[in-house]
Amino acid sequence: MTRPLRIGLDIDGVIAQYKDIPLDHRTADVYDKLKPVSEEVMTMFAFLADHYTVFLVSSRRYHSAQEHTLEWLKRHLPSWDKDIRFELLTDVAPDEKWMIAHALKLDYLVDDNPGVFRYGSQKCKSVLVAPNCSPHTHATISDLTELYFVVAMSGSVL
């Protein structure tokens, strides 16, 4: 029997709508008001969390980010009551996300920052969420709902 896929998801720009917020404006109140990317993305997130090992890998930079993020998820996924493994990274350089991905033995790391993927890993596949973006050396999807196709094309099953 094979182990379930281990998937790392960035939050801002992947499951939460996120525009460039200046560093001095990044507070719990600002993040708390973010909307989900779409209902379909939240449905895909709930599916992934129910069937696979999912880690939220974020660079949110304020004191109670983990607590506020979990509350945000509960608000936008009211039917989802499972505990999720949540890895919080603060003030992170892009290569540190790959170190975490390696330590957690992730199969996929999904992020909207192409800089993260410069430090790629042979074992963890990178997936860039970038609507209207030309393809890179890693898989590029317009939103999380397309992750199914990337995984299926790699021979894995979601």
C-alpha positions in Angstrom: 0.0 0.0 0.0 1.4 3.4 -0.9 1.4 6.3 1.5 -0.9 9.2 0.8 0.5 12.2 -1.1 2.0 14.9 1.1 1.1 18.3 -0.3 2.4 21.7 0.8 0.2 24.7 0.0 1.0 28.4 0.3 -1.9 30.4 1.6 -1.8 33.9 0.1 -2.3 33.7 -3.6 -3.1 30.0 -3.6 -6.2 29.6 -1.4 -6.7 33.3 -0.3 -7.0 36.2 -2.7 -3.9 38.2 -2.1 -2.7 41.5 -3.6 0.6 43.1 -2.8 0.2 44.3 0.8 3.1 46.5 2.0 5.1 45.0 4.8 4.1 47.6 7.3 0.4 46.9 6.6 0.5 43.1 7.1 -1.6 42.6 10.2 -4.1 40.1 11.4 -6.9 42.5 10.4 -5.7 42.7 6.8 -5.3 38.9 6.5 -8.6 38.3 8.2 -10.4 40.2 5.5 -9.0 38.3 2.6 -11.5 36.4 0.5 -11.0 32.8 -0.8 -9.7 32.7 -4.4 -13.0 31.0 -5.3 -15.5 28.5 -4.0 -14.0 25.9 -6.3 -10.5 26.4 -4.9 -11.9 26.0 -1.3 -13.7 22.8 -2.4 -10.4 21.4 -3.8 -8.6 22.4 -0.6 -11.2 20.6 1.5 -10.8 17.5 -0.8 -7.1 17.5 -0.5 -7.2 18.0 3.3 -9.7 15.1 3.6 -7.8 12.6 1.4 -4.1 13.5 1.7 -1.6 14.9 4.2 -1.7 18.7 3.6 0.6 21.3 5.1 0.0 25.0 4.9 3.3 26.6 4.3 3.1 30.4 4.7 5.3 33.4 5.2 2.7 35.4 7.1 4.7 37.7 9.4 2.7 38.6 12.5 2.5 37.2 16.1 -0.8 35.2 16.0 -0.8 34.2 12.3 -1.4 30.5 12.9 -4.4 31.1 15.1 -5.9 33.7 12.7 -5.3 31.5 9.7 -7.0 28.5 11.3 -10.0 30.7 12.2 -10.1 32.0 8.6 -10.1 28.4 7.3 -13.0 27.5 9.7 -15.0 30.5 8.5 -14.5 29.6 4.8 -14.9 25.9 5.2 -17.7 25.5 7.8 -18.3 21.8 7.0 -14.7 20.9 7.4 -13.9 19.9 11.0 -10.6 17.9 10.7 -7.4 19.1 12.2 -4.9 20.0 9.6 -1.1 19.9 9.8 -0.1 23.5 9.6 3.5 24.6 9.2 4.0 28.3 9.8 7.1 30.0 8.4 7.9 33.5 9.3 10.2 36.0 7.5 11.2 33.2 5.2 13.7 33.3 2.3 12.5 31.3 -0.7 15.1 28.5 -0.2 13.7 27.9 3.3 10.4 26.7 1.9 12.3 24.0 0.1 14.1 23.0 3.2 10.8 22.6 4.9 9.4 20.7 1.9 12.4 18.3 2.1 12.0 17.9 5.9 8.3 17.2 5.6 8.9 14.8 2.7 6.4 16.7 0.5 5.5 15.3 -2.9 4.2 18.7 -4.1 4.8 22.3 -3.1 2.2 24.7 -4.5 3.1 28.4 -4.3 2.4 31.6 -6.2 5.9 33.0 -5.9 8.2 31.9 -8.7 11.2 32.8 -6.6 10.5 29.9 -4.3 11.2 27.4 -7.1 14.7 28.5 -7.9 15.8 26.3 -5.1 13.8 23.2 -6.3 14.1 19.7 -5.1 14.4 16.5 -7.0 12.0 14.7 -4.7 9.3 17.4 -4.3 7.6 18.6 -7.4 6.9 22.3 -7.7 3.6 23.8 -8.9 3.3 27.5 -9.6 -0.1 29.2 -9.2 0.2 31.9 -11.8 -2.9 32.9 -13.8 -2.0 34.3 -17.2 1.7 33.3 -16.8 3.9 31.7 -19.4 5.1 28.2 -18.4 8.3 27.7 -16.4 10.4 24.6 -15.7 7.8 23.6 -13.1 4.1 22.9 -13.6 2.1 26.1 -13.9 -1.6 26.2 -13.0 -4.1 29.1 -12.9 -5.5 28.0 -9.6 -5.6 25.1 -7.1 -8.4 23.3 -8.9 -6.0 22.4 -11.7 -3.6 20.5 -9.3 -5.5 17.3 -10.1 -4.3 17.4 -13.7 -0.6 18.1 -12.7 -0.7 15.2 -10.3 -2.4 12.8 -12.8 0.1 13.7 -15.5 3.0 12.8 -13.2 1.5 9.3 -12.7 0.2 9.9 -9.2 -3.5 9.7 -8.3 -5.5 12.4 -6.4 
